[in-house]
Amino acid sequence: MKILSAEFVTSAVKADQYPELRHPEIAFAGRSNVGKSSLINVLVNRKRLVKTSSTPGRTQLVNFFDINEAITFVDLPGYGYAKAPKRVVREWGPMVERYLAERRSLKGALLLIDIRRSPREDEFNLVEWFRAHGIPFRVVLTKSDKFSNNKRQGNVARIAKELGMKSSELIPFSALSRSGRDDVWQAITDLVGSPADTATEE
């Protein structure tokens, strides 16, 4: 994917703060510190479009980014073990569910899971929630550079089995090596279709 432009649009807590419906939207969901910000930055070839932090829970709002004036990336607040005020943590669930349930321009979601970890209750609940609401989704396994190829394939197979999915439905990704970037972009393209004004690399 050739990136012509990538711009922050706005942050929101409530639906009336969302930007107007312009482009198909892809939501990025995952546990705190799983690498959502790093994934987005690699996808759009920017170092700091989305601020990254080693402190879990820094993303506390629904953040919208315009990509190529054709697709909107939506960075959802992370969940689990977030170092944030309890009041804020309590608000995240309803905030995320409201966006996923009500946003008419949402075309699909990427669920990020650390390849070194087993899915937990939050991931299982999200998968069930996506399926129940008919939201297409793909699973991206972050930090895949932490393992050798054989170990990585073994973890992909294990996580796929735990989620009740096929290994081919999971995408190993590394922000460090950028491996998996093209596969993630292909998944996004499949979810939204091929926007006429989105250029691709030759």
N, C-alpha and C positions, 0 to 999 in steps of 0.2 A: 504494500500500500504506500503510495507516494503522499506524503503529508504536505499539503499546501498551506494549511493554517491550523492552529490549535490555540484556542483562547478560553480563559475562564469566563463564565457567564454570570453566575450568581450562586449564593448559598441560601438554603431555605430550611425552615422548620415546619411551616404550615403550607397547605396546598395553595393558598392565595399568594404565596411568595414564589411559587414555581414560575419559570419563564414561560412565555407563550408557546403554544404548540407549533413547532416549526419543522423539526426533523425527527426521524425515527430515533428512539433512545435505547441505549444498552446500559443496564445497571450492573455495577460491580459490587458484589457482596462477599463478605468473609469475616473471619475472626480478626480481632484487633492485632495489628502487627503481622498479618499474613502476607502483606506485600501488594496491596491494591494500588497504592500510590506509585510504587516502583513499576508495576505492570503498565499502568497508564502512561507513565513517562517514557518507557521503552517503546510502547506502541506508537507514540506520536513523535518519537525522536527528540524529546525535550528532556533536559536535566531537572528542571524545577517547575514544570507546569503545575504539578501537584506536589505540595510540600510533603516530604517524607520525615519520619521521626522514629527513633528507637524506642520511644515511649508509647506503649499501647494506648489506644483510646483518644488520640489527638484529633481524629476526624469525628466531630460531634454534630455535623450538619449534613444535609443532603446537598452535595456540590455538583453543579452542572458545568460541562465543558463542551464548547462547540468545536467539532473537528471537520475541517474542510468545508464548512458551511453546508454539511450534508448529513452528519451524524452527531448526536449528542451523547457523550459519555456521562453517566451519573454515578458518582462515587458515594456509596451509602456508608453511614457510620458503621464502624466495626463493632463486633459484639464479643463478649467474654473477657473477663479479667482486665477490663479497661480501668486505667488510673484516672478516673473522672469522678466528679461529685455524684453521690448516689441518686440525687434527684435527676441529673442529666441521664444517667444510665437507665433509669426507669422510663424515661421519655423516648429512648431510642427505639424500642420495640414497636410501639404505636406509630412512631414517625415513619419507620421503614415500611411497616405493613400498609399504612395509608398510601404511601407512594406506590408501592407495588400493586395494590388493589385498584387504585383509582386513576392512575396515569394512562390516558388513552394512547399516548404516543410510544409507550413502552413496547418494544418488539421482542425483548428477550433479556436474559441475565447471564452473567458469568459468576459462578460460585467458586471462590478461591479457597483452596485447602493446602496447608503446608504438607508437602510430600513426606515429611519425616513423622507426621502424626497420623493417628487414626481419626476418622470422623467422629465427632461427639454429638451430643443430643441436639445442639444448635444446628449443626449441618444436616442431620437427619430431618429435623423439623422444617428447615428451609426447603429441602428437596421435596418433602411431602406437600409443603405449602405451594411451591411452584407447580407441581403436578395437579393439585386440587384446583388451582386457579387458572390452569391452562397457559402458564407462562413458559415458553420454550427456554431452556437453559443448557449451558455447557459447564463442565467442571474443569478448572485450571489448577494444576498441582504446582505450586510455587516452590522456589528454592531447590530445583531439581539438580543444580550443580553440586549439591552436598553429597551426592552418591555417584558411584561408578555406574556404568551403563547397565550391568546385570542387576545390581542392587536397585537401581531406579526402576527397571522393568518389573522387578518383583514387588516393589511398593505400589506401582501403578495397578498391578493385578490384584493385590490385596485390598487396596482402597476401593477399586471398582466392585469387587465381590461384596465388600461391606455395604456399599451403597446400592447394591442390586443393579449394577450397570455393567456394560461391556468396557473392557480396557480401551477400546478404540474411541470411546466417548469421553475419555479423560485426556487432557493436554498437559504434558510436563512442560514447565516453563522456568527459565532462569533469567532474572534481571541482570545478573552479573555477566553471563555469556551471551545473553539475548537469544538463546536457543528456545524454540517454540514460538517466537514472535509471529512468524508467518502463519503458523497453525492457528494461533489465536485470532489473527486478522481474518483468516478464512472462516472461522467459526462465527465471527461478528458479521461478515458478509452474508453467510448463510442465514443468520438470524434476521437481518434487516432486508435482505435482497441486495441488489447491486444498484445503489443510487446513481442516477445518470450523470451527476456532476462530481462524482468521486473518481479521481484518476488513479490508475494502478501503475506500478513499476513495470517497465518493459523488460 
